[in-house]
């Protein structure tokens, strides 16, 4: 019912920046939470940031102050601006949309930060 397509991943040096985008399509209800999670090799998937349709944001402790999440409801798109990237930010970043029906995931986009 909902498809999520991420873009913007890639290779960047430590200290650099990247901007991820995730476009949602399908039947989108106005009340939802969109966000980003990441998974590093050998580790569990963890919260990066979420933003609700009401504008509330939540960040993982390791990214707060460096990453900024935003959304454009007219485009059904969520963004993640990542600054001051560190090698430990390396991983697959997954877009997520949660509403009353289900929890939807994108295919993921690789972010690699070299030291």
Residue pairs with C-beta under 8 A, 6 or more apart in sequence:
1 26
1 27
1 101
1 102
1 104
2 24
2 25
2 26
2 27
2 28
2 97
2 102
2 104
3 24
3 25
3 26
3 104
4 22
4 23
4 24
4 95
4 96
4 97
4 104
4 105
4 106
4 107
5 22
5 23
5 25
5 95
5 106
5 107
6 20
6 21
6 22
6 93
6 94
6 95
6 106
6 107
6 108
6 109
7 20
7 21
7 22
7 23
7 109
8 18
8 19
8 20
8 21
8 109
9 18
9 20
9 93
9 109
9 110
9 111
10 18
10 110
10 111
10 112
11 112
11 113
11 114
12 18
12 85
12 111
12 112
12 113
12 114
13 113
13 114
14 85
14 86
14 87
14 113
14 114
14 115
15 84
15 85
16 85
16 113
17 81
17 82
17 83
17 84
17 85
18 82
18 85
18 111
19 79
19 80
19 81
19 82
20 36
20 79
20 80
20 82
20 93
20 95
20 109
20 111
21 77
21 78
21 79
22 34
22 36
22 77
22 78
22 79
22 95
22 106
23 75
23 76
23 77
24 34
24 76
24 77
24 78
24 95
24 97
24 104
25 76
28 76
28 97
29 99
29 100
29 101
30 53
30 73
31 53
31 99
31 100
32 52
32 53
32 97
32 98
32 99
33 50
33 51
33 52
33 53
33 97
33 98
33 99
34 50
34 51
34 71
34 78
34 95
34 96
34 97
34 98
35 47
35 48
35 49
35 50
35 51
35 58
35 69
35 78
35 95
35 96
35 98
36 48
36 49
36 50
36 69
36 78
36 80
36 93
36 94
36 95
36 96
37 45
37 46
37 47
37 48
37 93
37 94
37 96
38 45
38 46
38 48
38 89
38 91
38 92
38 93
38 94
38 111
39 45
39 46
39 91
39 92
39 94
39 108
40 88
40 90
40 91
41 91
43 91
45 94
46 60
47 58
47 59
47 60
48 59
48 60
48 63
48 67
48 69
48 80
48 93
49 57
49 58
49 59
49 60
49 63
49 67
49 68
49 69
49 80
50 57
50 58
50 69
50 96
51 57
51 69
51 70
51 71
51 78
53 71
53 73
57 69
59 67
59 69
62 88
63 82
63 89
66 82
66 83
66 84
66 85
67 80
67 81
67 82
67 83
68 80
68 81
68 83
69 78
69 79
69 80
69 81
70 78
70 79
70 81
71 77
71 78
71 79
72 78
72 79
78 95
80 93
82 89
82 111
85 111
85 113
86 113
87 113
87 114
87 115
88 113
89 111
89 113
90 111
90 112
90 113
91 110
91 111
92 108
92 109
92 110
92 111
93 108
93 109
93 110
93 111
94 105
94 106
94 107
94 108
95 105
95 106
96 103
96 104
96 105
96 106
97 103
97 104
98 104
